[in-house]
Amino acid sequence: MTKLQVRFRFEQPLDDAALSRLSDTTALYGIHKIKMDPGMDGMLVEYDATRLSGADVAAAFSGFGIPVDFRK
């Protein structure tokens, strides 16, 4: 397992519903930890790079209704 930590920026401020869905994303196999930025404008995500790519993680967040900006 190769753990990576990548910072993702939110494309728009999160509302209460999006914040509650954020905890659901850790149920996705390969995402280990999420740490919100102090300004609530992004987050640091730790994931298993042998299972997921950064684009996969961004797509998973978008699928949960949390649009993030991921740039290589």
All heavy atoms as TSV, in Angstrom:
chain	resi	resn	atom	element	x	y	z
A	1	MET	N	N	0.846	-1.171	0.000
A	1	MET	CA	C	0.000	0.000	0.000
A	1	MET	C	C	0.893	1.237	0.000
A	1	MET	O	O	1.856	1.328	0.732
A	1	MET	CB	C	-0.901	-0.006	1.239
A	1	MET	CG	C	-1.702	1.241	1.374
A	1	MET	SD	S	-2.960	1.339	2.656
A	1	MET	CE	C	-2.416	0.320	3.962
A	2	THR	N	N	0.544	2.179	-0.836
A	2	THR	CA	C	1.248	3.451	-0.916
A	2	THR	C	C	0.272	4.557	-0.548
A	2	THR	O	O	-0.675	4.817	-1.271
A	2	THR	CB	C	1.778	3.695	-2.346
A	2	THR	OG1	O	2.617	2.611	-2.709
A	2	THR	CG2	C	2.533	4.998	-2.426
A	3	LYS	N	N	0.508	5.177	0.598
A	3	LYS	CA	C	-0.381	6.252	1.039
A	3	LYS	C	C	0.103	7.581	0.486
A	3	LYS	O	O	1.292	7.883	0.533
A	3	LYS	CB	C	-0.425	6.340	2.561
A	3	LYS	CG	C	-1.150	5.209	3.213
A	3	LYS	CD	C	-1.229	5.436	4.706
A	3	LYS	CE	C	-1.939	4.287	5.386
A	3	LYS	NZ	N	-2.019	4.498	6.844
A	4	LEU	N	N	-0.831	8.339	-0.044
A	4	LEU	CA	C	-0.542	9.693	-0.517
A	4	LEU	C	C	-1.453	10.672	0.203
A	4	LEU	O	O	-2.591	10.336	0.534
A	4	LEU	CB	C	-0.817	9.819	-2.018
A	4	LEU	CG	C	0.185	9.246	-2.986
A	4	LEU	CD1	C	-0.240	9.537	-4.413
A	4	LEU	CD2	C	1.565	9.809	-2.748
A	5	GLN	N	N	-0.959	11.875	0.397
A	5	GLN	CA	C	-1.777	12.960	0.916
A	5	GLN	C	C	-1.818	14.041	-0.149
A	5	GLN	O	O	-0.773	14.533	-0.575
A	5	GLN	CB	C	-1.201	13.523	2.208
A	5	GLN	CG	C	-1.316	12.585	3.374
A	5	GLN	CD	C	-0.825	13.219	4.663
A	5	GLN	OE1	O	-0.131	14.228	4.658
A	5	GLN	NE2	N	-1.214	12.622	5.772
A	6	VAL	N	N	-3.029	14.374	-0.575
A	6	VAL	CA	C	-3.205	15.365	-1.626
A	6	VAL	C	C	-4.216	16.408	-1.151
A	6	VAL	O	O	-5.229	16.058	-0.546
A	6	VAL	CB	C	-3.703	14.698	-2.931
A	6	VAL	CG1	C	-3.995	15.731	-3.998
A	6	VAL	CG2	C	-2.681	13.693	-3.432
A	7	ARG	N	N	-3.930	17.654	-1.451
A	7	ARG	CA	C	-4.843	18.740	-1.093
A	7	ARG	C	C	-5.823	18.957	-2.252
A	7	ARG	O	O	-5.425	19.081	-3.399
A	7	ARG	CB	C	-4.076	20.025	-0.818
A	7	ARG	CG	C	-4.956	21.138	-0.311
A	7	ARG	CD	C	-4.169	22.234	0.363
A	7	ARG	NE	N	-3.181	21.794	1.320
A	7	ARG	CZ	C	-3.431	21.407	2.576
A	7	ARG	NH1	N	-4.659	21.379	3.011
A	7	ARG	NH2	N	-2.446	21.052	3.377
A	8	PHE	N	N	-7.087	18.996	-1.907
A	8	PHE	CA	C	-8.154	19.278	-2.850
A	8	PHE	C	C	-8.823	20.578	-2.434
A	8	PHE	O	O	-9.058	20.804	-1.240
A	8	PHE	CB	C	-9.209	18.163	-2.852
A	8	PHE	CG	C	-8.725	16.867	-3.433
A	8	PHE	CD1	C	-8.063	15.941	-2.641
A	8	PHE	CD2	C	-8.930	16.564	-4.764
A	8	PHE	CE1	C	-7.618	14.745	-3.164
A	8	PHE	CE2	C	-8.483	15.369	-5.294
A	8	PHE	CZ	C	-7.824	14.457	-4.493
A	9	ARG	N	N	-9.131	21.426	-3.385
A	9	ARG	CA	C	-9.848	22.676	-3.125
A	9	ARG	C	C	-11.310	22.494	-3.536
A	9	ARG	O	O	-11.596	21.858	-4.542
A	9	ARG	CB	C	-9.258	23.829	-3.943
A	9	ARG	CG	C	-7.851	24.157	-3.558
A	9	ARG	CD	C	-7.833	25.064	-2.369
A	9	ARG	NE	N	-6.463	25.278	-1.931
A	9	ARG	CZ	C	-6.127	25.379	-0.668
A	9	ARG	NH1	N	-7.036	25.288	0.265
A	9	ARG	NH2	N	-4.889	25.565	-0.332
A	10	PHE	N	N	-12.203	23.079	-2.740
A	10	PHE	CA	C	-13.619	23.027	-3.083
A	10	PHE	C	C	-13.906	24.059	-4.163
A	10	PHE	O	O	-13.418	25.177	-4.111
A	10	PHE	CB	C	-14.494	23.302	-1.852
A	10	PHE	CG	C	-14.292	22.306	-0.745
A	10	PHE	CD1	C	-13.908	22.714	0.516
A	10	PHE	CD2	C	-14.470	20.955	-0.970
A	10	PHE	CE1	C	-13.714	21.805	1.539
A	10	PHE	CE2	C	-14.268	20.031	0.039
A	10	PHE	CZ	C	-13.887	20.446	1.295
A	11	GLU	N	N	-14.717	23.668	-5.151
A	11	GLU	CA	C	-15.065	24.587	-6.228
A	11	GLU	C	C	-16.081	25.627	-5.774
A	11	GLU	O	O	-16.225	26.662	-6.413
A	11	GLU	CB	C	-15.600	23.811	-7.426
A	11	GLU	CG	C	-14.538	22.966	-8.082
A	11	GLU	CD	C	-15.047	22.173	-9.257
A	11	GLU	OE1	O	-16.281	22.096	-9.467
A	11	GLU	OE2	O	-14.209	21.616	-9.978
A	12	GLN	N	N	-16.783	25.333	-4.701
A	12	GLN	CA	C	-17.753	26.270	-4.124
A	12	GLN	C	C	-17.844	25.967	-2.635
A	12	GLN	O	O	-17.496	24.874	-2.207
A	12	GLN	CB	C	-19.113	26.124	-4.789
A	12	GLN	CG	C	-19.703	24.726	-4.652
A	12	GLN	CD	C	-20.872	24.506	-5.587
A	12	GLN	OE1	O	-20.942	25.103	-6.645
A	12	GLN	NE2	N	-21.782	23.649	-5.195
A	13	PRO	N	N	-18.303	26.928	-1.844
A	13	PRO	CA	C	-18.434	26.658	-0.403
A	13	PRO	C	C	-19.406	25.500	-0.152
A	13	PRO	O	O	-20.395	25.333	-0.874
A	13	PRO	CB	C	-18.998	27.970	0.155
A	13	PRO	CG	C	-18.647	29.004	-0.863
A	13	PRO	CD	C	-18.650	28.299	-2.188
A	14	LEU	N	N	-19.098	24.715	0.858
A	14	LEU	CA	C	-19.944	23.565	1.174
A	14	LEU	C	C	-21.119	23.992	2.052
A	14	LEU	O	O	-20.946	24.755	3.005
A	14	LEU	CB	C	-19.138	22.492	1.905
A	14	LEU	CG	C	-17.966	21.884	1.150
A	14	LEU	CD1	C	-17.318	20.795	1.992
A	14	LEU	CD2	C	-18.396	21.333	-0.189
A	15	ASP	N	N	-22.297	23.486	1.714
A	15	ASP	CA	C	-23.458	23.723	2.571
A	15	ASP	C	C	-23.542	22.593	3.597
A	15	ASP	O	O	-22.709	21.677	3.599
A	15	ASP	CB	C	-24.745	23.836	1.751
A	15	ASP	CG	C	-25.024	22.600	0.898
A	15	ASP	OD1	O	-24.363	21.552	1.094
A	15	ASP	OD2	O	-25.920	22.676	0.039
A	16	ASP	N	N	-24.513	22.654	4.475
A	16	ASP	CA	C	-24.630	21.648	5.538
A	16	ASP	C	C	-24.810	20.238	4.984
A	16	ASP	O	O	-24.252	19.284	5.511
A	16	ASP	CB	C	-25.798	21.990	6.469
A	16	ASP	CG	C	-25.505	23.212	7.325
A	16	ASP	OD1	O	-24.316	23.541	7.498
A	16	ASP	OD2	O	-26.466	23.826	7.814
A	17	ALA	N	N	-25.589	20.107	3.909
A	17	ALA	CA	C	-25.821	18.788	3.316
A	17	ALA	C	C	-24.515	18.202	2.762
A	17	ALA	O	O	-24.233	17.015	2.938
A	17	ALA	CB	C	-26.879	18.874	2.228
A	18	ALA	N	N	-23.724	19.030	2.105
A	18	ALA	CA	C	-22.449	18.561	1.547
A	18	ALA	C	C	-21.481	18.172	2.661
A	18	ALA	O	O	-20.752	17.186	2.534
A	18	ALA	CB	C	-21.838	19.624	0.650
A	19	LEU	N	N	-21.488	18.937	3.734
A	19	LEU	CA	C	-20.622	18.595	4.862
A	19	LEU	C	C	-21.003	17.247	5.466
A	19	LEU	O	O	-20.125	16.452	5.825
A	19	LEU	CB	C	-20.687	19.683	5.939
A	19	LEU	CG	C	-19.878	20.930	5.646
A	19	LEU	CD1	C	-20.196	22.015	6.669
A	19	LEU	CD2	C	-18.393	20.626	5.629
A	20	SER	N	N	-22.284	16.955	5.550
A	20	SER	CA	C	-22.683	15.664	6.108
A	20	SER	C	C	-22.342	14.523	5.148
A	20	SER	O	O	-22.002	13.425	5.589
A	20	SER	CB	C	-24.170	15.655	6.455
A	20	SER	OG	O	-24.963	15.750	5.300
A	21	ARG	N	N	-22.386	14.771	3.837
A	21	ARG	CA	C	-22.010	13.738	2.859
A	21	ARG	C	C	-20.508	13.502	2.843
A	21	ARG	O	O	-20.040	12.449	2.423
A	21	ARG	CB	C	-22.502	14.128	1.466
A	21	ARG	CG	C	-23.991	14.038	1.295
A	21	ARG	CD	C	-24.380	14.186	-0.171
A	21	ARG	NE	N	-23.854	15.390	-0.798
A	21	ARG	CZ	C	-24.489	16.557	-0.867
A	21	ARG	NH1	N	-25.669	16.698	-0.316
A	21	ARG	NH2	N	-23.940	17.581	-1.484
A	22	LEU	N	N	-19.754	14.490	3.293
A	22	LEU	CA	C	-18.296	14.369	3.289
A	22	LEU	C	C	-17.839	13.162	4.101
A	22	LEU	O	O	-16.919	12.450	3.702
A	22	LEU	CB	C	-17.676	15.651	3.833
A	22	LEU	CG	C	-16.182	15.827	3.675
A	22	LEU	CD1	C	-15.796	15.810	2.204
A	22	LEU	CD2	C	-15.744	17.127	4.305
A	23	SER	N	N	-18.485	12.892	5.205
A	23	SER	CA	C	-18.095	11.739	6.024
A	23	SER	C	C	-18.377	10.419	5.314
A	23	SER	O	O	-17.723	9.418	5.586
A	23	SER	CB	C	-18.795	11.782	7.375
A	23	SER	OG	O	-20.192	11.646	7.204
A	24	ASP	N	N	-19.338	10.411	4.385
A	24	ASP	CA	C	-19.650	9.190	3.643
A	24	ASP	C	C	-18.521	8.781	2.701
A	24	ASP	O	O	-18.412	7.617	2.334
A	24	ASP	CB	C	-20.935	9.360	2.829
A	24	ASP	CG	C	-22.159	9.573	3.697
A	24	ASP	OD1	O	-22.132	9.164	4.882
A	24	ASP	OD2	O	-23.141	10.139	3.189
A	25	THR	N	N	-17.684	9.724	2.308
A	25	THR	CA	C	-16.637	9.417	1.338
A	25	THR	C	C	-15.566	8.497	1.907
A	25	THR	O	O	-14.887	7.803	1.156
A	25	THR	CB	C	-15.975	10.705	0.814
A	25	THR	OG1	O	-15.414	11.414	1.911
A	25	THR	CG2	C	-16.979	11.575	0.090
A	26	THR	N	N	-15.411	8.463	3.223
A	26	THR	CA	C	-14.404	7.572	3.803
A	26	THR	C	C	-14.835	6.111	3.711
A	26	THR	O	O	-14.021	5.227	3.954
A	26	THR	CB	C	-14.101	7.935	5.268
A	26	THR	OG1	O	-15.302	7.895	6.019
A	26	THR	CG2	C	-13.461	9.312	5.369
A	27	ALA	N	N	-16.084	5.869	3.346
A	27	ALA	CA	C	-16.545	4.500	3.133
A	27	ALA	C	C	-16.015	3.936	1.809
A	27	ALA	O	O	-16.025	2.727	1.601
A	27	ALA	CB	C	-18.065	4.438	3.151
A	28	LEU	N	N	-15.536	4.814	0.939
A	28	LEU	CA	C	-14.976	4.371	-0.333
A	28	LEU	C	C	-13.647	3.678	-0.077
A	28	LEU	O	O	-12.764	4.231	0.598
A	28	LEU	CB	C	-14.762	5.563	-1.276
A	28	LEU	CG	C	-14.150	5.253	-2.628
A	28	LEU	CD1	C	-15.104	4.385	-3.442
A	28	LEU	CD2	C	-13.838	6.518	-3.376
A	29	TYR	N	N	-13.516	2.480	-0.581
A	29	TYR	CA	C	-12.305	1.706	-0.378
A	29	TYR	C	C	-11.100	2.459	-0.934
A	29	TYR	O	O	-11.088	2.842	-2.101
A	29	TYR	CB	C	-12.432	0.340	-1.059
A	29	TYR	CG	C	-11.294	-0.588	-0.761
A	29	TYR	CD1	C	-11.136	-1.129	0.502
A	29	TYR	CD2	C	-10.368	-0.915	-1.733
A	29	TYR	CE1	C	-10.090	-1.976	0.793
A	29	TYR	CE2	C	-9.316	-1.774	-1.461
A	29	TYR	CZ	C	-9.187	-2.294	-0.196
A	29	TYR	OH	O	-8.144	-3.143	0.091
A	30	GLY	N	N	-10.134	2.719	-0.100
A	30	GLY	CA	C	-8.912	3.387	-0.517
A	30	GLY	C	C	-8.745	4.772	0.081
A	30	GLY	O	O	-7.637	5.278	0.144
A	31	ILE	N	N	-9.850	5.433	0.492
A	31	ILE	CA	C	-9.742	6.731	1.149
A	31	ILE	C	C	-9.624	6.476	2.644
A	31	ILE	O	O	-10.476	5.836	3.249
A	31	ILE	CB	C	-10.946	7.635	0.832
A	31	ILE	CG1	C	-10.971	7.968	-0.658
A	31	ILE	CG2	C	-10.876	8.921	1.668
A	31	ILE	CD1	C	-12.123	8.837	-1.095
A	32	HIS	N	N	-8.539	6.975	3.231
A	32	HIS	CA	C	-8.260	6.683	4.633
A	32	HIS	C	C	-8.616	7.808	5.585
A	32	HIS	O	O	-9.159	7.570	6.657
A	32	HIS	CB	C	-6.778	6.330	4.818
A	32	HIS	CG	C	-6.373	5.120	4.054
A	32	HIS	ND1	N	-6.751	3.856	4.408
A	32	HIS	CD2	C	-5.635	4.993	2.922
A	32	HIS	CE1	C	-6.256	2.989	3.545
A	32	HIS	NE2	N	-5.576	3.648	2.627
A	33	LYS	N	N	-8.290	9.037	5.197
A	33	LYS	CA	C	-8.471	10.141	6.138
A	33	LYS	C	C	-8.742	11.431	5.379
A	33	LYS	O	O	-8.196	11.653	4.293
A	33	LYS	CB	C	-7.202	10.305	6.972
A	33	LYS	CG	C	-7.337	11.242	8.115
A	33	LYS	CD	C	-6.086	11.469	8.962
A	33	LYS	CE	C	-4.954	10.519	8.824
A	33	LYS	NZ	N	-3.804	10.827	9.673
A	34	ILE	N	N	-9.574	12.272	5.979
A	34	ILE	CA	C	-9.873	13.592	5.425
A	34	ILE	C	C	-9.649	14.615	6.531
A	34	ILE	O	O	-10.150	14.449	7.639
A	34	ILE	CB	C	-11.328	13.678	4.931
A	34	ILE	CG1	C	-11.574	12.682	3.803
A	34	ILE	CG2	C	-11.649	15.098	4.476
A	34	ILE	CD1	C	-13.021	12.535	3.430
A	35	LYS	N	N	-8.899	15.661	6.220
A	35	LYS	CA	C	-8.679	16.740	7.184
A	35	LYS	C	C	-9.040	18.058	6.503
A	35	LYS	O	O	-8.451	18.414	5.483
A	35	LYS	CB	C	-7.227	16.761	7.642
A	35	LYS	CG	C	-6.959	17.817	8.667
A	35	LYS	CD	C	-5.520	17.782	9.138
A	35	LYS	CE	C	-5.302	18.896	10.147
A	35	LYS	NZ	N	-3.912	18.989	10.543
A	36	MET	N	N	-10.011	18.750	7.065
A	36	MET	CA	C	-10.462	20.018	6.502
A	36	MET	C	C	-9.417	21.101	6.721
A	36	MET	O	O	-8.757	21.148	7.761
A	36	MET	CB	C	-11.777	20.449	7.162
A	36	MET	CG	C	-12.937	19.518	6.904
A	36	MET	SD	S	-13.443	19.493	5.187
A	36	MET	CE	C	-14.131	21.125	5.031
A	37	ASP	N	N	-9.282	22.002	5.749
A	37	ASP	CA	C	-8.439	23.182	5.904
A	37	ASP	C	C	-9.109	24.127	6.899
A	37	ASP	O	O	-10.343	24.164	6.987
A	37	ASP	CB	C	-8.267	23.900	4.565
A	37	ASP	CG	C	-7.358	23.154	3.605
A	37	ASP	OD1	O	-6.638	22.231	4.039
A	37	ASP	OD2	O	-7.371	23.486	2.401
A	38	PRO	N	N	-8.318	24.902	7.635
A	38	PRO	CA	C	-8.905	25.825	8.617
A	38	PRO	C	C	-9.911	26.806	8.009
A	38	PRO	O	O	-10.907	27.137	8.631
A	38	PRO	CB	C	-7.698	26.570	9.194
A	38	PRO	CG	C	-6.548	25.656	8.968
A	38	PRO	CD	C	-6.857	24.915	7.693
A	39	GLY	N	N	-9.693	27.235	6.784
A	39	GLY	CA	C	-10.598	28.177	6.129
A	39	GLY	C	C	-11.808	27.530	5.493
A	39	GLY	O	O	-12.632	28.214	4.882
A	40	MET	N	N	-11.915	26.198	5.618
A	40	MET	CA	C	-13.032	25.424	5.045
A	40	MET	C	C	-13.132	25.587	3.521
A	40	MET	O	O	-14.196	25.440	2.946
A	40	MET	CB	C	-14.355	25.805	5.692
A	40	MET	CG	C	-14.435	25.538	7.183
A	40	MET	SD	S	-14.478	23.805	7.595
A	40	MET	CE	C	-16.146	23.404	7.117
A	41	ASP	N	N	-11.996	25.885	2.859
A	41	ASP	CA	C	-12.021	26.040	1.409
A	41	ASP	C	C	-11.378	24.858	0.690
A	41	ASP	O	O	-11.296	24.831	-0.532
A	41	ASP	CB	C	-11.325	27.333	0.995
A	41	ASP	CG	C	-9.862	27.383	1.441
A	41	ASP	OD1	O	-9.457	26.543	2.264
A	41	ASP	OD2	O	-9.139	28.269	0.955
A	42	GLY	N	N	-10.949	23.864	1.455
A	42	GLY	CA	C	-10.339	22.679	0.882
A	42	GLY	C	C	-10.093	21.638	1.950
A	42	GLY	O	O	-10.504	21.798	3.100
A	43	MET	N	N	-9.418	20.571	1.543
A	43	MET	CA	C	-9.151	19.487	2.490
A	43	MET	C	C	-7.914	18.720	2.046
A	43	MET	O	O	-7.531	18.739	0.876
A	43	MET	CB	C	-10.343	18.546	2.562
A	43	MET	CG	C	-10.647	17.855	1.262
A	43	MET	SD	S	-12.176	16.949	1.348
A	43	MET	CE	C	-12.511	16.778	-0.411
A	44	LEU	N	N	-7.303	18.052	2.999
A	44	LEU	CA	C	-6.180	17.163	2.752
A	44	LEU	C	C	-6.726	15.746	2.834
A	44	LEU	O	O	-7.351	15.378	3.831
A	44	LEU	CB	C	-5.091	17.381	3.803
A	44	LEU	CG	C	-3.803	16.605	3.602
A	44	LEU	CD1	C	-3.082	17.093	2.340
A	44	LEU	CD2	C	-2.904	16.771	4.803
A	45	VAL	N	N	-6.537	14.981	1.774
A	45	VAL	CA	C	-7.085	13.623	1.711
A	45	VAL	C	C	-5.937	12.627	1.649
A	45	VAL	O	O	-5.031	12.765	0.822
A	45	VAL	CB	C	-7.989	13.443	0.466
A	45	VAL	CG1	C	-8.533	12.032	0.399
A	45	VAL	CG2	C	-9.119	14.457	0.480
A	46	GLU	N	N	-5.975	11.652	2.535
A	46	GLU	CA	C	-5.004	10.562	2.513
A	46	GLU	C	C	-5.694	9.363	1.886
A	46	GLU	O	O	-6.784	8.968	2.312
A	46	GLU	CB	C	-4.558	10.231	3.934
A	46	GLU	CG	C	-3.508	9.137	3.976
A	46	GLU	CD	C	-3.069	8.865	5.399
A	46	GLU	OE1	O	-2.424	9.747	5.995
A	46	GLU	OE2	O	-3.384	7.770	5.909
A	47	TYR	N	N	-5.059	8.801	0.852
A	47	TYR	CA	C	-5.655	7.659	0.164
A	47	TYR	C	C	-4.577	6.684	-0.287
A	47	TYR	O	O	-3.389	6.999	-0.313
A	47	TYR	CB	C	-6.515	8.119	-1.017
A	47	TYR	CG	C	-5.764	8.792	-2.145
A	47	TYR	CD1	C	-5.296	8.061	-3.223
A	47	TYR	CD2	C	-5.526	10.157	-2.121
A	47	TYR	CE1	C	-4.612	8.678	-4.251
A	47	TYR	CE2	C	-4.842	10.778	-3.144
A	47	TYR	CZ	C	-4.390	10.036	-4.212
A	47	TYR	OH	O	-3.703	10.637	-5.228
A	48	ASP	N	N	-5.025	5.490	-0.637
A	48	ASP	CA	C	-4.148	4.418	-1.095
A	48	ASP	C	C	-3.922	4.584	-2.598
A	48	ASP	O	O	-4.834	4.347	-3.397
A	48	ASP	CB	C	-4.792	3.067	-0.784
A	48	ASP	CG	C	-3.939	1.886	-1.199
A	48	ASP	OD1	O	-2.858	2.083	-1.803
A	48	ASP	OD2	O	-4.363	0.752	-0.925
A	49	ALA	N	N	-2.726	4.987	-2.973
A	49	ALA	CA	C	-2.411	5.249	-4.378
A	49	ALA	C	C	-2.296	3.971	-5.206
A	49	ALA	O	O	-2.281	4.042	-6.433
A	49	ALA	CB	C	-1.136	6.058	-4.481
A	50	THR	N	N	-2.237	2.810	-4.565
A	50	THR	CA	C	-2.230	1.568	-5.338
A	50	THR	C	C	-3.654	1.195	-5.757
A	50	THR	O	O	-3.832	0.352	-6.635
A	50	THR	CB	C	-1.609	0.399	-4.544
A	50	THR	OG1	O	-2.359	0.172	-3.350
A	50	THR	CG2	C	-0.157	0.692	-4.204
A	51	ARG	N	N	-4.647	1.801	-5.137
A	51	ARG	CA	C	-6.062	1.534	-5.457
A	51	ARG	C	C	-6.718	2.656	-6.245
A	51	ARG	O	O	-7.605	2.414	-7.045
A	51	ARG	CB	C	-6.866	1.331	-4.169
A	51	ARG	CG	C	-6.378	0.242	-3.284
A	51	ARG	CD	C	-6.908	-1.074	-3.761
A	51	ARG	NE	N	-6.422	-2.128	-2.883
A	51	ARG	CZ	C	-6.349	-3.374	-3.237
A	51	ARG	NH1	N	-6.734	-3.745	-4.438
A	51	ARG	NH2	N	-5.897	-4.275	-2.411
A	52	LEU	N	N	-6.309	3.892	-5.970
A	52	LEU	CA	C	-6.965	5.056	-6.550
A	52	LEU	C	C	-5.938	6.052	-7.066
A	52	LEU	O	O	-4.848	6.159	-6.518
A	52	LEU	CB	C	-7.821	5.767	-5.486
A	52	LEU	CG	C	-8.931	4.972	-4.822
A	52	LEU	CD1	C	-9.451	5.724	-3.604
A	52	LEU	CD2	C	-10.052	4.714	-5.805
A	53	SER	N	N	-6.330	6.798	-8.078
A	53	SER	CA	C	-5.520	7.934	-8.523
A	53	SER	C	C	-6.165	9.200	-7.959
A	53	SER	O	O	-7.291	9.163	-7.455
A	53	SER	CB	C	-5.495	8.007	-10.056
A	53	SER	OG	O	-6.782	8.347	-10.548
A	54	GLY	N	N	-5.488	10.310	-8.064
A	54	GLY	CA	C	-6.061	11.568	-7.612
A	54	GLY	C	C	-7.342	11.899	-8.360
A	54	GLY	O	O	-8.301	12.408	-7.780
A	55	ALA	N	N	-7.364	11.596	-9.658
A	55	ALA	CA	C	-8.568	11.834	-10.454
A	55	ALA	C	C	-9.720	10.946	-9.984
A	55	ALA	O	O	-10.879	11.378	-9.981
A	55	ALA	CB	C	-8.275	11.594	-11.931
A	56	ASP	N	N	-9.419	9.704	-9.580
A	56	ASP	CA	C	-10.453	8.811	-9.044
A	56	ASP	C	C	-11.049	9.377	-7.757
A	56	ASP	O	O	-12.260	9.335	-7.549
A	56	ASP	CB	C	-9.884	7.420	-8.733
A	56	ASP	CG	C	-9.462	6.651	-9.959
A	56	ASP	OD1	O	-10.021	6.890	-11.052
A	56	ASP	OD2	O	-8.553	5.797	-9.816
A	57	VAL	N	N	-10.189	9.909	-6.916
A	57	VAL	CA	C	-10.648	10.481	-5.645
A	57	VAL	C	C	-11.530	11.700	-5.927
A	57	VAL	O	O	-12.605	11.850	-5.346
A	57	VAL	CB	C	-9.461	10.844	-4.737
A	57	VAL	CG1	C	-9.933	11.565	-3.487
A	57	VAL	CG2	C	-8.668	9.594	-4.371
A	58	ALA	N	N	-11.087	12.571	-6.839
A	58	ALA	CA	C	-11.880	13.749	-7.192
A	58	ALA	C	C	-13.235	13.338	-7.763
A	58	ALA	O	O	-14.268	13.932	-7.430
A	58	ALA	CB	C	-11.118	14.618	-8.186
A	59	ALA	N	N	-13.258	12.312	-8.602
A	59	ALA	CA	C	-14.519	11.827	-9.184
A	59	ALA	C	C	-15.427	11.262	-8.102
A	59	ALA	O	O	-16.651	11.450	-8.147
A	59	ALA	CB	C	-14.233	10.777	-10.247
A	60	ALA	N	N	-14.856	10.591	-7.127
A	60	ALA	CA	C	-15.656	10.043	-6.026
A	60	ALA	C	C	-16.297	11.167	-5.227
A	60	ALA	O	O	-17.488	11.093	-4.882
A	60	ALA	CB	C	-14.787	9.170	-5.120
A	61	PHE	N	N	-15.539	12.223	-4.937
A	61	PHE	CA	C	-16.111	13.350	-4.209
A	61	PHE	C	C	-17.222	14.007	-5.024
A	61	PHE	O	O	-18.269	14.355	-4.482
A	61	PHE	CB	C	-15.042	14.379	-3.842
A	61	PHE	CG	C	-14.216	13.970	-2.665
A	61	PHE	CD1	C	-12.873	13.664	-2.809
A	61	PHE	CD2	C	-14.771	13.881	-1.402
A	61	PHE	CE1	C	-12.110	13.281	-1.730
A	61	PHE	CE2	C	-14.021	13.492	-0.309
A	61	PHE	CZ	C	-12.678	13.184	-0.475
A	62	SER	N	N	-17.001	14.170	-6.315
A	62	SER	CA	C	-18.043	14.747	-7.167
A	62	SER	C	C	-19.291	13.876	-7.173
A	62	SER	O	O	-20.406	14.384	-7.169
A	62	SER	CB	C	-17.525	14.932	-8.591
A	62	SER	OG	O	-16.518	15.913	-8.612
A	63	GLY	N	N	-19.093	12.569	-7.164
A	63	GLY	CA	C	-20.229	11.647	-7.110
A	63	GLY	C	C	-21.034	11.769	-5.829
A	63	GLY	O	O	-22.236	11.495	-5.800
A	64	PHE	N	N	-20.383	12.191	-4.762
A	64	PHE	CA	C	-21.067	12.427	-3.493
A	64	PHE	C	C	-21.629	13.850	-3.415
A	64	PHE	O	O	-22.124	14.262	-2.375
A	64	PHE	CB	C	-20.114	12.187	-2.309
A	64	PHE	CG	C	-19.952	10.749	-1.938
A	64	PHE	CD1	C	-18.860	10.022	-2.401
A	64	PHE	CD2	C	-20.877	10.108	-1.136
A	64	PHE	CE1	C	-18.700	8.680	-2.057
A	64	PHE	CE2	C	-20.718	8.783	-0.789
A	64	PHE	CZ	C	-19.638	8.072	-1.251
A	65	GLY	N	N	-21.516	14.607	-4.500
A	65	GLY	CA	C	-22.047	15.968	-4.516
A	65	GLY	C	C	-21.122	16.999	-3.913
A	65	GLY	O	O	-21.562	18.059	-3.485
A	66	ILE	N	N	-19.823	16.688	-3.880
A	66	ILE	CA	C	-18.836	17.596	-3.317
A	66	ILE	C	C	-17.835	17.937	-4.441
A	66	ILE	O	O	-16.869	17.203	-4.644
A	66	ILE	CB	C	-18.122	16.961	-2.112
A	66	ILE	CG1	C	-19.146	16.534	-1.076
A	66	ILE	CG2	C	-17.092	17.917	-1.524
A	66	ILE	CD1	C	-18.629	15.575	-0.046
A	67	PRO	N	N	-18.094	18.995	-5.196
A	67	PRO	CA	C	-17.209	19.319	-6.318
A	67	PRO	C	C	-15.867	19.860	-5.853
A	67	PRO	O	O	-15.809	20.823	-5.085
A	67	PRO	CB	C	-17.999	20.386	-7.105
A	67	PRO	CG	C	-18.923	20.982	-6.102
A	67	PRO	CD	C	-19.217	19.921	-5.079
A	68	VAL	N	N	-14.812	19.179	-6.268
A	68	VAL	CA	C	-13.456	19.576	-5.874
A	68	VAL	C	C	-12.620	19.861	-7.123
A	68	VAL	O	O	-12.905	19.375	-8.206
A	68	VAL	CB	C	-12.769	18.489	-5.025
A	68	VAL	CG1	C	-13.470	18.318	-3.712
A	68	VAL	CG2	C	-12.689	17.170	-5.761
A	69	ASP	N	N	-11.586	20.636	-6.925
A	69	ASP	CA	C	-10.640	20.962	-7.979
A	69	ASP	C	C	-9.404	20.109	-7.751
A	69	ASP	O	O	-8.769	20.181	-6.700
A	69	ASP	CB	C	-10.292	22.448	-7.914
A	69	ASP	CG	C	-9.323	22.871	-8.999
A	69	ASP	OD1	O	-9.226	22.180	-10.028
A	69	ASP	OD2	O	-8.667	23.906	-8.806
A	70	PHE	N	N	-9.081	19.283	-8.734
A	70	PHE	CA	C	-7.883	18.449	-8.652
A	70	PHE	C	C	-7.031	18.741	-9.875
A	70	PHE	O	O	-7.471	18.568	-11.001
A	70	PHE	CB	C	-8.229	16.962	-8.609
A	70	PHE	CG	C	-7.025	16.069	-8.735
A	70	PHE	CD1	C	-6.104	16.002	-7.721
A	70	PHE	CD2	C	-6.801	15.343	-9.888
A	70	PHE	CE1	C	-4.975	15.190	-7.834
A	70	PHE	CE2	C	-5.676	14.520	-10.011
A	70	PHE	CZ	C	-4.777	14.454	-8.985
A	71	ARG	N	N	-5.841	19.197	-9.634
A	71	ARG	CA	C	-4.897	19.453	-10.721
A	71	ARG	C	C	-3.622	18.708	-10.433
A	71	ARG	O	O	-3.090	18.776	-9.328
A	71	ARG	CB	C	-4.596	20.943	-10.827
A	71	ARG	CG	C	-5.830	21.733	-11.147
A	71	ARG	CD	C	-5.527	23.187	-11.231
A	71	ARG	NE	N	-6.790	23.905	-11.317
A	71	ARG	CZ	C	-6.898	25.188	-11.194
A	71	ARG	NH1	N	-5.844	25.919	-10.975
A	71	ARG	NH2	N	-8.061	25.768	-11.289
A	72	LYS	N	N	-3.134	17.992	-11.420
A	72	LYS	CA	C	-1.880	17.253	-11.243
A	72	LYS	C	C	-0.726	18.208	-11.149
A	72	LYS	O	O	-0.692	19.240	-11.708
A	72	LYS	CB	C	-1.668	16.305	-12.424
A	72	LYS	CG	C	-2.532	15.119	-12.366
A	72	LYS	CD	C	-2.148	14.170	-13.454
A	72	LYS	CE	C	-2.886	12.861	-13.302
A	72	LYS	NZ	N	-2.485	11.885	-14.253
